[in-house]
Amino acid sequence: MPPPAPEPLLSVDGLRVSFPRAAHADVEAVRGIGFEVSAGEVFALVGESGAGKSLTARALLGMAPRAAAVSGRVLLRGAPVTPADLGRRLARIPQDALSALSPVHRVEDQLALAVRSVQGLGRREARAAARRALADTGLAPEAATAYPHALSGGMRQRAVIALALVNGPDLVVADEPTTALDPERQEHVLTLLRERCAVAGAALLLVSHDLEAVRRHADRVAVLYAGRIVELGPAARVLEHPVAPYTRALLASLPTAGLPRRSRLPVLAGAPPVPGATDEGCAFAPRCPCATALCRREDPGPRTVDGRRVACHHPLGEAA
């Protein structure tokens, strides 16, 4: 008999996030999302703006907007996630590194304070731990003792990575962590983040709109549309051979090298639905070339197609 499969590090089941709307039913922005992340894995959430990527990440961290109603189950190593876990078992890297750092404290001091508050170490031990974490990201000693505003965007991002990892979290949630960086620095920071998480034994949940970066760095990917997962599976397989029509349309909208000058950039026709406007049928049906009357009438449930989970009545490769 084979040994039992290891328990997932992160388990998300039936996660829903809704907002009140006067005189109408609540607007549901995240609609029953579920996935698992294993220890040491890089798991990515991708999709258009407004798909629910960042809201999903914030909800599982316990950081949803105050007006939001959150339901579902989020477990970390089998135990419910609580607000006390943030900074301990959970760490967050936001889009803007400067917003994660105090402007009135030196970088090294901020890490030392985080170590003292979580691990209870003395000043000297905490400062030594902070210096090691910063050195591990390649940040020079003179940068570690500077204020955040004196650092470049790439250096600040290194400092935030060190801050996220200094207390040895189980899971790091990175929400568009390279948005403000040029392409070369983006690749360097993502490589560094992935490598440091691997060394620390932490899983990485990466929220990104950059499908090429996800292809290079993620083990698995979940493609979101209108607050639902439409395709989930190994990143290389999903992004190279998608079966959900939305995933294929999203990939087809990416500009390619060698595009002639003054030629039209590829676009995904139509626009995502307004949250709360999708009452029945598949949310992607109005934009989908494969849509049938069934798609407009019934919301598709998840099914397994070619080794990945797909929410679609007519996955590509099957007859409509």
N, C-alpha and C positions, 0 to 999 in steps of 0.2 A: 504494500500500500504506500503510495507517495506521501511525503510529509505534507501537512496542511499548509496552505498558502499563508504567508505572513500577513498580519493585520496591516491595513493601509495606515500611513502616518496621518493623513488628512482624509476625512470622509464627509462629503457634503451631500445631503439628501433632501429633496423637495424644498430647496431654498426659494422663498418668495419675498419680494419687497414691493410694497404698495404704498401709495400716497392718497390722502383723502381728497375728494373732489366734491364741491358743494352741489347738492341736489342730484348727485349721480352716484353710481357705484364707484368704489375706490379704483384708482388707476394702478394697474399692476405692471411694474417696470421690469421686474425679474420674475419669471413664471415657471417655478418648479424645477430649478436647475439642480443637477446631481452629478457628482464625479468624485473620483478618489485620486490621491497623490501618494506615491510610495516614497519611502525614505531614500534620499539621494537623487530623486528624480527632478527633471526640469519639465514643468507642465505649463503650457501657455494657453491663455484666453485671447482669441482674436475676433475681429469683426469690425464693421463700420462704426463710425461715431454714433453713439446712442443705442448701440446693441445691448448694453448692460454689462460690459466688461468691468469697468471701474466700480460700478455700484455693487456688483457681485463680490468683488474683492473687499470693498469696504464693509459689506454686510457680514462676511465671514470673519472679519477682524473685529466685529462689534462696533464699527465706526460709521454705520449708516446715518444719513441725516436725521435730525431729531423728529421731523414730521413723519418719517417712514415707519410703517408697520412691517416687521420682519418675522417670518415664520420658517419652519423647517428645522433640520438638525445639522449641526456642524460639530464634528468630533475631531480632536487632536489626540492621537495615540489612545483612542477609545474613550476619552473623557470630554465632556462638553467644554467648548471654548468660553472663557469668561473675560471680562475687561482686564482682570489682573494678569492675564497671559501676555498682553501686548508689552513688548520690551523684555519679556522673559522667554516663554516658549514660542512666541510669535514676534516677528520683526517686520517693519514696513519701510519700503523705500519709495518715496513719492516722486511725482514727475519733476518737481522743482526742488533740487537739492538744497537751495538756499533757505527754503521754507522749513526744512527739517533741522536746521542748525540755528542756535541762538546767536544773534548778531553781536552780543555784548560779552561773549565768553570765547576764549581761545579754543581751537578744535580739540586739542589734547585734553583740556580741562573738562570739556563736555563729555568725552568718552569716559574719563576717570569718574565723573559724577554718576554716569549711568552704571558703571561697574560697582561703585560703592552702594548705590541704592538697591541694586538687584542681588549682588553677591555678598554684601556686607564686609568688604575688605577695607583695610586701613588706607590712608592717603597714599603711602609709598607703594603698596602692593597694587592699588587701583591705577596709579599713574603708570606703573610698569606694564600692567595689562593693556592700558590704552596705547602706550607706545608700541607694544608688540603688534597690536591689531592694526595700527596705522602703518607700521613698517611692512606688514604682510600685504598691504594693498599697494606698496611702492611709494607711499607718500614720504617725502624727505622730512627730516627732523625740523628744518626751519619752517616748512609749511605746516607741520603739526602744531607748532607753537604760534601760528598766525591766527588772525580773526577771519571768519568765513568770507567777508567781503574782499579780502586781499588775495583770495585764491581764484584761479581760473575755474571755468565750469567743470572741466575734467577732474581737477584736483578736489573740488567740492564733492563731486560724485564719489570719488575714492573715499573721502572722509565719511560720507553717508553710508557707504558699504561697510566700512570699518565699524561705524556706530551700530549698524544693524546686526553685525556678527559678533560683537565684542562679548556678549553674554551667552553665546552658544545656543541660539534658538533652534527649535526643531524645524521651523518653517519660516522662510523669508518671502514676503509678498512684495513684488516690485511692479509698481504701476507706471508704465511708460517711462522707465528710468533713464532713457537716453534722449528724450525729446529735445532738449536744449543743446545737444552736442552735434558736431559735424560728423559725417559718416565714418571717418577714420577713428575718431574718439568713441563713437558709438560702438564700433566693433571691439575696440580695446576694453571698454567698460563692461560689455556683456560677457566677453571672454573671462575677464577678471572676476566678475560676479559669479559666473558658473563655476570657475575653478575654486574660488574661496568657499563657496557653499559645499562643493564636493569634499574639500579638505576638512571643513568643519562638520561634515556629516548632516548638513541641513538640506531639506528639499527647497526648491525654488518654484514659486508660482509667478509666472511672468505675464503681465498684461501688456499687450502690444498691438499696434496697427501695422507693424513692419513684418510682413509675411516672409520676406527673405531672411531677416534676422532670426525669426522663429524657426525657419527651416534649418538654419545652421546650428542653432543652440538648444532647441527643445527636443525632448524625448517623445512627448505626446502633446497633442493640441486639441482644444475644443473650440469649434467655430460657432459664434453666437449670432443670432438674428432676432430682433424684437424680443429680447429677454429670454430666449430659449436656446438650447444647444441643438444645432441642426446636424452637426457631424463631429465625431470624437474618435480619435485613434492615433496611431503612430504618426508623428509629425511628417516624416518623409513621405509616407504613403498617402496621407490626407492631402498634402500640398503638391504632390507630384501627380497623383491619380485620384482626384476627388470624385465622389459619387453623388453628393448632394448638389443639386443644381445651383444653390446659392454659393457654395464654396467654389464651384467652377466659375461662376460669374464674377465673384470677387477676385479670383486669380487672374481672370481675363482682363480685368480693369487696370492691372498694373502696367505702367510703362515699361517697354523693353528696350534693351540696348540696340542701337542702330536704327532707331525710328527716324525717318526722314524729317528734315527741318520743315516747319510750318505744317506738319501733318497733325491731324486731330489726335489728342491723347485719348486712349481708350477709357470709356466710362461705363459704369453700371447703371443701366437705364432706370428711370423712376427714382423714388425716394422711399426710405424706410417708413413704416406706418407710425403715426403719432401714438405714443403709449396710451393704452386704454381704448384705442379705436378698433382693435382686432377682437371681435366677439366670437366669430366662428370661422372655420376653415383655416387653411395654412396662411400664416402672415405673409409669406413670400409669394403667394399665388398671383397677386396683381402684377408682379415683375417677372414671373417665371415663364420661360418658353415651353416648359413641360407641363404646365398646369392644365387640369381637366376639371370637369364639374365636381368630381369627388374632392379635389383639392380646395375648391371654393366652398364646399359644404362641410367638410370634416377636417379638424385639426389632426395631423398625423402624429401617431405615437412613435416612440423609439423602436427600432428594429436593428438587427445585425446584418450588415452587407459588407462582404469582402473584408472581414476582420475589423470593422469599425462600427460604432453606433451611429445610426442615421435616423433623423426624424423627417421622413419624406414618403409620400405615397408612391412616387415614381423615381426611385434612384436611377441615376444614369447607368445605362447598360441593361436596364430592364424595360420591357415594353410598357408604354403608357396605356 
